[in-house]
Amino acid sequence: MTDSRVAGFLFALMAVTIWSGNFIIASGFVEDIPPITLAALRWVTASLIFVPFAWRGMQRDMQPLLDNRWAIAGAALTGVTLFNTLVYVSARTTDTVNMALLGSTTPVFVVILARIFLKERISPARAAGLAIAICGMLTIATRGSLDTLLHLTFRVGDVWMLLAGFLWAIYSILVKRKPITISRNSYLGATFLLGAIPLIPAALIEQQFHAPWAVTPATVGAVLYVGIGASLAAFFLWTSAIMIIGPGTAALFQYFIPVFSGIGAFFLLGKPITPVHVAGFVLIFGGVALATRPR
């Protein structure tokens, strides 16, 4: 295995580690901050911090940015404006099991679109590893209960989660097709800025239909985490991973999110790790290892 491939794996793993905390915050603050407002605060924070550092590069790359404006606008809309907003909306309108079930389709969407648009091969090992990782994720989500899986009640939030997964797949393909004439910082700066702008008026409109929310140390900390960690740091790492190992391979690491969320919930919230969790962890690790092994 080459050093660059190992680096791509590490970047993807670090990104999903950070995102696992985002899911804890999404569920923990679901009643405290309205979903569009949380998304707006997240991306405005990320933009205010990152764009000043990326501005010089954006000016240098202005012509290729303009030449590829529709592709960049598409990445901003799918990956920034809509994806996390729909995840936050889904968290308010469905339960954790359904979110995990439909969230498991996201890497599947990425693998399929990568095959169609990037000609990434779906080997038997990758297909088998993907199936095993999905089983591991469902084991954790349903706590190993087949009855829970058979008696799921689907809600409107499930549609938003499914749509979010498909939009993330589109975003991943667009990132991989980033022109080499545009630097990574310029690309991220442009997508952050373009993606955050529509969220501001949307959040102001949302405020008219929701009860006022309180600014507390906890909510400020949550916004800083999703803005700096889950947005700025994680997207930088994820973009690096996609450019090295491709979106189809990077997407498989998203199955580690429930693993790291469970570990984080154990240390931060005192929630137990049961044998069912361990079985799910083993299935996910085994599935991802099988799907990402060198040919």
Long-range contacts (C-beta under 8 A, 24 or more apart in sequence): 1-294, 4-244, 5-244, 5-245, 5-294, 7-240, 7-244, 8-240, 8-241, 8-244, 8-245, 8-249, 8-250, 9-241, 9-245, 9-253, 9-292, 11-237, 11-238, 11-240, 11-241, 11-244, 12-237, 12-238, 12-241, 12-245, 12-249, 12-250, 12-253, 13-253, 13-256, 14-234, 14-237, 15-234, 15-235, 15-237, 15-238, 15-241, 15-253, 16-253, 16-254, 16-256, 16-257, 16-260, 17-256, 17-260, 18-229, 18-230, 18-233, 18-234, 18-237, 19-230, 19-234, 19-254, 19-257, 20-256, 20-257, 20-258, 20-259, 20-260, 20-261, 20-263, 20-264, 21-225, 21-229, 21-230, 21-260, 21-261, 21-264, 22-84, 22-225, 22-226, 22-229, 22-230, 22-234, 23-257, 23-261, 24-261, 24-264, 24-265, 24-268, 24-269, 25-222, 25-225, 25-226, 25-230, 26-87, 26-88, 26-91, 27-91, 27-96, 28-222, 29-218, 29-219, 29-222, 30-88, 30-91, 30-92, 32-213, 32-214, 32-218, 32-219, 33-213, 33-219, 33-222, 33-223, 34-203, 34-206, 34-207, 34-210, 34-213, 35-85, 35-88, 35-89, 35-91, 35-92, 35-206, 36-85, 36-88, 36-89, 36-199, 36-202, 36-203, 36-206, 37-203, 37-206, 37-207, 37-210, 37-213, 38-88, 38-222, 38-223, 38-226, 39-81, 39-84, 39-85, 39-88, 39-199, 39-203, 40-196, 40-199, 40-200, 40-202, 40-203, 41-203, 41-223, 41-226, 41-227, 42-84, 42-223, 42-226, 42-227, 42-230, 42-231, 43-80, 43-81, 43-84, 43-192, 43-195, 43-196, 43-199, 43-227, 43-231, 44-196, 44-199, 44-200, 44-227, 45-223, 45-224, 45-226, 45-227, 45-228, 45-231, 46-192, 46-196, 46-227, 46-228, 46-231, 46-232, 46-235, 47-192, 47-193, 47-196, 49-227, 49-228, 49-232, 50-188, 50-189, 50-192, 50-232, 51-189, 51-192, 51-193, 53-185, 53-189, 54-185, 54-186, 54-188, 54-189, 55-189, 57-183, 57-185, 57-186, 57-189, 58-185, 58-186, 58-189, 58-190, 60-183, 60-186, 61-181, 61-182, 61-183, 61-186, 64-179, 64-181, 64-182, 65-182, 65-186, 65-190, 67-179, 68-179, 68-182, 71-174, 71-177, 72-187, 72-190, 72-191, 72-194, 73-194, 74-170, 74-174, 75-171, 75-174, 75-175, 75-187, 75-191, 76-190, 76-191, 76-192, 76-193, 76-194, 76-195, 77-194, 77-195, 77-198, 78-167, 78-168, 78-170, 78-171, 78-174, 79-167, 79-168, 79-171, 79-174, 79-175, 79-191, 79-195, 79-235, 80-191, 80-192, 80-194, 80-195, 80-196, 81-195, 81-196, 81-198, 81-199, 82-164, 82-167, 83-164, 83-167, 83-168, 83-171, 84-164, 85-199, 86-160, 86-161, 86-163, 86-164, 86-167, 87-160, 87-161, 87-164, 89-157, 89-160, 90-157, 90-158, 90-160, 90-161, 90-164, 91-157, 92-157, 93-155, 93-156, 93-157, 93-160, 94-155, 94-156, 94-157, 94-158, 94-161, 95-155, 96-141, 97-141, 97-142, 97-148, 97-152, 98-152, 98-154, 98-155, 98-157, 98-158, 98-161, 99-157, 99-161, 100-137, 100-138, 100-140, 100-141, 100-258, 101-138, 101-141, 101-149, 101-152, 102-158, 102-161, 102-162, 102-165, 103-137, 103-161, 103-165, 103-254, 103-257, 104-134, 104-137, 104-138, 104-255, 105-162, 105-165, 106-164, 106-165, 106-168, 106-169, 106-251, 106-254, 107-133, 107-251, 107-252, 107-254, 107-255, 108-134, 109-165, 109-166, 109-168, 109-169, 110-168, 110-169, 110-172, 110-173, 110-247, 110-248, 110-250, 110-251, 111-248, 111-251, 111-252, 112-169, 113-169, 113-170, 113-172, 113-173, 113-247, 114-172, 114-173, 114-176, 114-246, 114-247, 114-248, 114-251, 115-248, 117-173, 117-177, 118-173, 118-176, 118-177, 118-246, 118-247, 118-248, 120-246, 120-247, 120-248, 120-249, 122-248, 123-295, 125-290, 125-291, 125-293, 126-248, 126-252, 126-290, 126-291, 126-292, 127-291, 128-287, 128-290, 128-291, 129-252, 129-286, 129-287, 129-288, 129-289, 129-290, 129-291, 129-292, 130-252, 130-287, 130-291, 131-287, 132-283, 132-284, 132-286, 132-287, 132-290, 133-252, 133-255, 133-283, 133-284, 133-287, 133-288, 133-291, 134-255, 134-287, 135-283, 135-287, 136-255, 136-279, 136-280, 136-281, 136-282, 136-283, 136-284, 136-285, 136-286, 136-287, 137-255, 137-258, 137-280, 137-284, 138-280, 139-276, 139-279, 139-280, 139-283, 140-258, 140-259, 140-262, 140-276, 140-277, 140-280, 140-281, 140-284, 141-258, 143-274, 143-276, 144-276, 144-279, 144-280, 169-247, 169-251, 172-242, 172-247, 172-250, 172-251, 173-247, 175-238, 175-239, 175-242, 175-243, 175-247, 176-242, 176-243, 176-246, 176-247, 178-243, 184-236, 184-239, 184-240, 184-243, 187-239, 188-235, 188-236, 188-239, 192-231, 192-235, 245-292, 249-291, 249-292, 252-287, 252-288, 252-291, 252-292, 253-288, 255-284, 255-287, 255-288, 256-284, 256-288, 258-284, 259-284, 259-285
